[in-house]
Structures are given as C-alpha cells and as structure tokens.
Amino acid sequence: MGHITPLYNEHLAAGAKIVDFAGWDMPIHYGSQLEEHHQVRRDAGMFDVSHMTIVDLRGAGVRAFLHRLIANNVDKLKPQQALYTCMLNEQGGVIDDLIVYFMTENWFRIVVNAATREKDLAWIKKQVAAFDVTVTERPDLAMIAVQGPKARERVCEVLDPTLREQAAQLKPFYAAYDVQGRAVAKGSTNVAGGRMPGATSGDIFIGRTGYTGEDGFEILLPGKDAAAMWRALLGKGVKPAGLGARDTLRLEAGMNLYGTDMDETITPLECGLEWTVAWEPATRDFIGRAALERQKNAGVKRKLVGLVLSGKGVLRNHLKVRVSGIGAGETTSGGYSPTLGKAIALARVPAATGTSCEVDIRGKWVPATVVKPPFVRNGRAVVVL
C-alpha cells in the first residue's frame, strides 16, 4: 500500500478506483472519467490534491533566495498574490514547475508536484544554504481543488460569512489565508476570525488558481478537517473527480505535465513557458539564466504546439511526428478531448513548423492540424476545428 491522503476513506466510500500515483494511492475515477470531465466543464468538480508538496520558506533572506531559485521574479507579486514559475538546473532544464504565494515579506509558500517531491526538496535545501531561510514541508495540510464555472459559488456556500466574503472577492491568482488559524482580510493585517466547517486550528488557505482551464479554488486546510470540508462540498453538489479527468482537463487547457511535456532536459523556451521567465532585471542571476540566454541567442530549435487530429485515430504520448520539408518531432502528451470530441495532443516539433504535420499512429501517417494551446478555456473551444 502506498501513501494515502486524509481523504482516502472518502474516496473508497465514493466507489473510487484507486491506482498508484508516484507512490500514493489515489483515485483515477469514481465510475466514469468522462462524466467527471463534463461535470467540471459544466458545473463544479473537486479533486483531492493532498499528495502535492507544500513548502513554507521563511526568513529575512527569502526574497533574495527566490531571486536565485526560480526563473520568474517574485518582485512582481503583491501581498497574497501567486506566481507560476519553473525551477531550473544550471543547464536551464526544468527541475519542476510550481506556484509561489507571497504570504508576508518573510514568508513565501510554494506548491510543487508530488512525483518530484524528494528531488525538489533536496535541490531547495542545497541551494538555500547561503541564505537566511528555513525550509518547512507541510504534510499536515490537505489540499482540495474545486474547479468549474460554478466552483466559486459552491465553495462560498460552505464557508462562514467572513471567509466567504474574502473568497468571493478574490481575483485570479490571489489567495485568502490565515496566519495562525485565523482568516486575514485581503490587503489588510486585521484578523477577521473566519472559520471553515470543521476547522478549529492551523492553516486555512484559499487560492484562486487551477489546472483545468476553469475558474475555481484550491483549498488548503489541516488534514484532520479535510473530510468535513469534502462532505460539505458534496452536500452542495460538488462531485469528486479523479486523476483521469484531471489529465484530460489539463490537456484541453494546454497545461504542461511534468515528466511528460517537460523535464530536466527541456528548457522553458522549448515547452511553451518562456512567458514564465522574467528576463528583467538583467542583473538577477537565477539558476539556469546563462544557459537560457545562450539558447535564446543561438535560436531555439524546438517548440511546443497543440495538435488536432484530422482523421480517425487516438493520439498518445510520444508518437512520432513529421513535418514535410522541415523535420521530425514527437507528441509529448495526447488523448481524447471530451469537450471537442477530437483527438488532441501537445507535441514538440521543429521551430519552423507551420500549420500542419503528420502523426505516426500504428505505422500509418495521419494528418493533424497544428494549433496554439489551449484547446479549451472556460468550457469553450478556443481553436478552430
């Protein structure tokens, strides 16, 4: 048996099919991956993402440390705002992608992937030695992602009035959170005293972020209180969704999946994430910067694109791609899009690739249209089919 989250028994009670995911026993679906996908696109669904790794960085040197550790620049952040970024090695390869929250001047919170936990923590602790910063993993916190066009409405229904007001006013990529078990009003240092159902102490945190292309919240709360929150959301019609639906949703949203679309051999410039690299100020010497500058100056030879299959077939990960007169590439992740009713994929191809290519499906070359991700945003197609 692998690691389990505080919501494991809730998954069993809901009839989940449990699979191993990076050493964790997690739900792949609760009966129908397709229905769970549509539930998120059309209403609201919730995911147990408690297996992800939450790390608090505290100390007088934390801002300087993050200037060095990540490719994006935390100086962009206002209090309670979040930032998506990559953590790079010296060659510019992606060690992991993560979200950074600006909690207070001496406290930033990062959320990294579950599958990369050990190497991420080892890398962070190695780099932090020269800074006045403490690194504290938070396995005591559970994490529930509620996504969908009605996610905010559903979540607010289960919050107490004070926290509800804060959550309802959150802009995308902002968070409302407590410092010592209490909710703090956005933009203020005043203690508001909000509580979630079942939460009596510890951190309470709501971030308006997501991974599905829909609006929604990610709720961090003490593990002992997670089941009460899960059941409260169930009572408001928020249905559970598993890892299977999460993958088709994120693929439609054009989101990179670590280990499939990017890894330590791929730079942000090759996986469509240059927008997460803060080149200015030029004096900020983040890890991997020199390698990225050399690559950019020499000309990036590959790019990540979206593919929509023109003919029949199923797109999978790591299929061969050829672009007439230009060269070859491969799909990095692929599958069926329930929203579009088409086979779609992300693919790394030569930089000169235009609007069409072919994919090798079981020995047959099938034409595909090259598009710019995402494929779906807020429940609607954003590519021309």
C-alpha positions, 0 to 999 in steps of 0.5 A, a space after each residue: 500500500 502506498 501513501 494515502 491522503 486524509 481523504 482516502 476513506 472518502 474516496 473508497 466510500 465514493 466507489 473510487 478506483 484507486 491506482 498508484 500515483 508516484 507512490 500514493 494511492 489515489 483515485 483515477 475515477 469514481 465510475 466514469 472519467 468522462 462524466 467527471 470531465 463534463 461535470 467540471 466543464 459544466 458545473 463544479 468538480 473537486 479533486 483531492 490534491 493532498 499528495 502535492 508538496 507544500 513548502 513554507 520558506 521563511 526568513 529575512 533572506 527569502 526574497 533574495 533566495 527566490 531571486 536565485 531559485 526560480 526563473 520568474 521574479 517574485 518582485 512582481 507579486 503583491 501581498 497574497 498574490 501567486 506566481 507560476 514559475 519553473 525551477 531550473 538546473 544550471 543547464 536551464 532544464 526544468 527541475 519542476 514547475 510550481 506556484 509561489 504565494 507571497 504570504 508576508 515579506 518573510 514568508 513565501 509558500 510554494 506548491 510543487 508536484 508530488 512525483 518530484 517531491 524528494 528531488 525538489 526538496 533536496 535541490 531547495 535545501 542545497 541551494 538555500 544554504 547561503 541564505 537566511 531561510 528555513 525550509 518547512 514541508 507541510 504534510 499536515 495540510 490537505 489540499 482540495 481543488 474545486 474547479 468549474 464555472 460554478 466552483 466559486 459559488 459552491 465553495 462560498 456556500 460552505 464557508 462562514 460569512 467572513 471567509 466567504 466574503 474574502 473568497 468571493 472577492 478574490 481575483 485570479 491568482 490571489 489567495 485568502 489565508 490565515 496566519 495562525 488559524 485565523 482568516 486575514 482580510 485581503 490587503 489588510 493585517 486585521 484578523 477577521 476570525 473566519 472559520 471553515 466547517 470543521 476547522 478549529 486550528 492551523 492553516 486555512 488557505 484559499 487560492 484562486 488558481 487551477 489546472 483545468 482551464 476553469 475558474 475555481 479554488 484550491 483549498 488548503 486546510 489541516 488534514 484532520 478537517 479535510 473530510 468535513 470540508 469534502 462532505 460539505 462540498 458534496 452536500 452542495 453538489 460538488 462531485 469528486 473527480 479523479 486523476 483521469 479527468 484531471 489529465 484530460 482537463 489539463 490537456 484541453 487547457 494546454 497545461 504542461 505535465 511534468 515528466 511528460 511535456 517537460 523535464 530536466 532536459 527541456 528548457 522553458 523556451 522549448 515547452 511553451 513557458 518562456 512567458 514564465 521567465 522574467 528576463 528583467 532585471 538583467 542583473 538577477 542571476 537565477 539558476 539556469 539564466 546563462 544557459 537560457 540566454 545562450 539558447 535564446 541567442 543561438 535560436 531555439 530549435 524546438 517548440 511546443 504546439 497543440 495538435 488536432 487530429 484530422 482523421 480517425 485515430 487516438 493520439 498518445 504520448 510520444 508518437 512520432 511526428 513529421 513535418 514535410 520539408 522541415 523535420 521530425 518531432 514527437 507528441 509529448 502528451 495526447 488523448 481524447 478531448 471530451 469537450 471537442 470530441 477530437 483527438 488532441 495532443 501537445 507535441 514538440 516539433 521543429 521551430 519552423 513548423 507551420 500549420 500542419 504535420 503528420 502523426 505516426 499512429 500504428 505505422 500509418 501517417 495521419 494528418 493533424 492540424 497544428 494549433 496554439 494551446 489551449 484547446 479549451 478555456 472556460 468550457 469553450 473551444 478556443 481553436 478552430 476545428 
